Amino acid sequence: MTERTVLTAIGEDRPGLVEEVSEFVFTRGGSIEDSRMANMQGRFAIMMLISGSAEAIDRITSDVDVLSRQTAIDARLTPALPPRVEAVPRLPYRLSGRALDQTGLVHHIAEVLRDLDVNIESMETTLEAAPVTGAPVFAMDLVLAVPGDTSIQKLRDELGRVCDSLNIDWHLAPLQGRSGPSHG
C-alpha cells in the first residue's frame, strides 16, 4: 500500500540542492509525486509530496534530520491527508492579475474567495519592474476550486468589485478545456 508524506524545507540557495534532496528521497525508496520549489531572495523553499511503501516513508521520516544536516536546510515532514471527497463538486478555474504593487492585494482577493467558499489550490505571485517606468508591478496566478453550486457570475462580480477598486487587471477562466466568458 502506498503512503504519502509532505516534505517542506528551506535553506540557502545553491547549485545541487534539488539533486541532493531528490537523491535522499530516491535512495530511501520514495518517489516525488508533486513539488513546488522557488528561490526567495537567496533562500530556496521546497514543498514536495513524497509517496512510497510504509517502509520507505518510515526510512525517510527517521532520516529527515540526516537530510537537514547534510544539506544545511531546515526540513520537516508532515503526513499527507487522505483525498477528500467533496459533498459538492468543485470546478477548476484560473485567476490571473496584474497591478501596481500595493499592500493588501493578496488579502483582498483571498477574502473575496473565502467569502464565496472558493478554495485556492495554488498561488504564485511575483513582483516585477514595469517595462517603461520601472515601477513595481505585482503579478498573481491562482488555480481555484469553485464549488459547483457557486454562481460564477457572482464570483466575477465580487472579483470585479475588488479588482476595480485596487486597479487590478484580471482574468478568470475555467481550466481543463471548459469554455465560458471571462473578464479581461
Secondary structure as a PSIPRED ss2 file (coil, helix, strand):
# PSIPRED VFORMAT (PSIPRED V4.0)

   1 M C   1.000  0.000  0.000
   2 T C   1.000  0.000  0.000
   3 E E   0.000  0.000  1.000
   4 R E   0.000  0.000  1.000
   5 T E   0.000  0.000  1.000
   6 V E   0.000  0.000  1.000
   7 L E   0.000  0.000  1.000
   8 T E   0.000  0.000  1.000
   9 A E   0.000  0.000  1.000
  10 I E   0.000  0.000  1.000
  11 G E   0.000  0.000  1.000
  12 E E   0.000  0.000  1.000
  13 D C   1.000  0.000  0.000
  14 R C   1.000  0.000  0.000
  15 P C   1.000  0.000  0.000
  16 G C   1.000  0.000  0.000
  17 L H   0.000  1.000  0.000
  18 V H   0.000  1.000  0.000
  19 E H   0.000  1.000  0.000
  20 E H   0.000  1.000  0.000
  21 V H   0.000  1.000  0.000
  22 S H   0.000  1.000  0.000
  23 E H   0.000  1.000  0.000
  24 F H   0.000  1.000  0.000
  25 V H   0.000  1.000  0.000
  26 F H   0.000  1.000  0.000
  27 T H   0.000  1.000  0.000
  28 R C   1.000  0.000  0.000
  29 G C   1.000  0.000  0.000
  30 G C   1.000  0.000  0.000
  31 S E   0.000  0.000  1.000
  32 I E   0.000  0.000  1.000
  33 E E   0.000  0.000  1.000
  34 D E   0.000  0.000  1.000
  35 S E   0.000  0.000  1.000
  36 R E   0.000  0.000  1.000
  37 M E   0.000  0.000  1.000
  38 A E   0.000  0.000  1.000
  39 N E   0.000  0.000  1.000
  40 M E   0.000  0.000  1.000
  41 Q C   1.000  0.000  0.000
  42 G C   1.000  0.000  0.000
  43 R E   0.000  0.000  1.000
  44 F E   0.000  0.000  1.000
  45 A E   0.000  0.000  1.000
  46 I E   0.000  0.000  1.000
  47 M E   0.000  0.000  1.000
  48 M E   0.000  0.000  1.000
  49 L E   0.000  0.000  1.000
  50 I E   0.000  0.000  1.000
  51 S E   0.000  0.000  1.000
  52 G E   0.000  0.000  1.000
  53 S C   1.000  0.000  0.000
  54 A H   0.000  1.000  0.000
  55 E H   0.000  1.000  0.000
  56 A H   0.000  1.000  0.000
  57 I H   0.000  1.000  0.000
  58 D H   0.000  1.000  0.000
  59 R H   0.000  1.000  0.000
  60 I H   0.000  1.000  0.000
  61 T H   0.000  1.000  0.000
  62 S H   0.000  1.000  0.000
  63 D C   1.000  0.000  0.000
  64 V H   0.000  1.000  0.000
  65 D H   0.000  1.000  0.000
  66 V H   0.000  1.000  0.000
  67 L H   0.000  1.000  0.000
  68 S H   0.000  1.000  0.000
  69 R H   0.000  1.000  0.000
  70 Q H   0.000  1.000  0.000
  71 T H   0.000  1.000  0.000
  72 A C   1.000  0.000  0.000
  73 I E   0.000  0.000  1.000
  74 D E   0.000  0.000  1.000
  75 A E   0.000  0.000  1.000
  76 R E   0.000  0.000  1.000
  77 L E   0.000  0.000  1.000
  78 T E   0.000  0.000  1.000
  79 P E   0.000  0.000  1.000
  80 A C   1.000  0.000  0.000
  81 L C   1.000  0.000  0.000
  82 P C   1.000  0.000  0.000
  83 P C   1.000  0.000  0.000
  84 R C   1.000  0.000  0.000
  85 V C   1.000  0.000  0.000
  86 E C   1.000  0.000  0.000
  87 A C   1.000  0.000  0.000
  88 V C   1.000  0.000  0.000
  89 P C   1.000  0.000  0.000
  90 R E   0.000  0.000  1.000
  91 L E   0.000  0.000  1.000
  92 P E   0.000  0.000  1.000
  93 Y E   0.000  0.000  1.000
  94 R E   0.000  0.000  1.000
  95 L E   0.000  0.000  1.000
  96 S E   0.000  0.000  1.000
  97 G E   0.000  0.000  1.000
  98 R E   0.000  0.000  1.000
  99 A E   0.000  0.000  1.000
 100 L E   0.000  0.000  1.000
 101 D C   1.000  0.000  0.000
 102 Q C   1.000  0.000  0.000
 103 T C   1.000  0.000  0.000
 104 G C   1.000  0.000  0.000
 105 L H   0.000  1.000  0.000
 106 V H   0.000  1.000  0.000
 107 H H   0.000  1.000  0.000
 108 H H   0.000  1.000  0.000
 109 I H   0.000  1.000  0.000
 110 A H   0.000  1.000  0.000
 111 E H   0.000  1.000  0.000
 112 V H   0.000  1.000  0.000
 113 L H   0.000  1.000  0.000
 114 R H   0.000  1.000  0.000
 115 D H   0.000  1.000  0.000
 116 L C   1.000  0.000  0.000
 117 D C   1.000  0.000  0.000
 118 V C   1.000  0.000  0.000
 119 N E   0.000  0.000  1.000
 120 I E   0.000  0.000  1.000
 121 E E   0.000  0.000  1.000
 122 S E   0.000  0.000  1.000
 123 M E   0.000  0.000  1.000
 124 E E   0.000  0.000  1.000
 125 T E   0.000  0.000  1.000
 126 T E   0.000  0.000  1.000
 127 L E   0.000  0.000  1.000
 128 E E   0.000  0.000  1.000
 129 A E   0.000  0.000  1.000
 130 A C   1.000  0.000  0.000
 131 P C   1.000  0.000  0.000
 132 V C   1.000  0.000  0.000
 133 T C   1.000  0.000  0.000
 134 G C   1.000  0.000  0.000
 135 A C   1.000  0.000  0.000
 136 P E   0.000  0.000  1.000
 137 V E   0.000  0.000  1.000
 138 F E   0.000  0.000  1.000
 139 A E   0.000  0.000  1.000
 140 M E   0.000  0.000  1.000
 141 D E   0.000  0.000  1.000
 142 L E   0.000  0.000  1.000
 143 V E   0.000  0.000  1.000
 144 L E   0.000  0.000  1.000
 145 A E   0.000  0.000  1.000
 146 V E   0.000  0.000  1.000
 147 P E   0.000  0.000  1.000
 148 G C   1.000  0.000  0.000
 149 D C   1.000  0.000  0.000
 150 T C   1.000  0.000  0.000
 151 S C   1.000  0.000  0.000
 152 I H   0.000  1.000  0.000
 153 Q H   0.000  1.000  0.000
 154 K H   0.000  1.000  0.000
 155 L H   0.000  1.000  0.000
 156 R H   0.000  1.000  0.000
 157 D H   0.000  1.000  0.000
 158 E H   0.000  1.000  0.000
 159 L H   0.000  1.000  0.000
 160 G H   0.000  1.000  0.000
 161 R H   0.000  1.000  0.000
 162 V H   0.000  1.000  0.000
 163 C H   0.000  1.000  0.000
 164 D H   0.000  1.000  0.000
 165 S H   0.000  1.000  0.000
 166 L H   0.000  1.000  0.000
 167 N C   1.000  0.000  0.000
 168 I C   1.000  0.000  0.000
 169 D E   0.000  0.000  1.000
 170 W E   0.000  0.000  1.000
 171 H E   0.000  0.000  1.000
 172 L E   0.000  0.000  1.000
 173 A E   0.000  0.000  1.000
 174 P E   0.000  0.000  1.000
 175 L C   1.000  0.000  0.000
 176 Q C   1.000  0.000  0.000
 177 G C   1.000  0.000  0.000
 178 R C   1.000  0.000  0.000
 179 S C   1.000  0.000  0.000
 180 G C   1.000  0.000  0.000
 181 P C   1.000  0.000  0.000
 182 S C   1.000  0.000  0.000
 183 H C   1.000  0.000  0.000
 184 G C   1.000  0.000  0.000
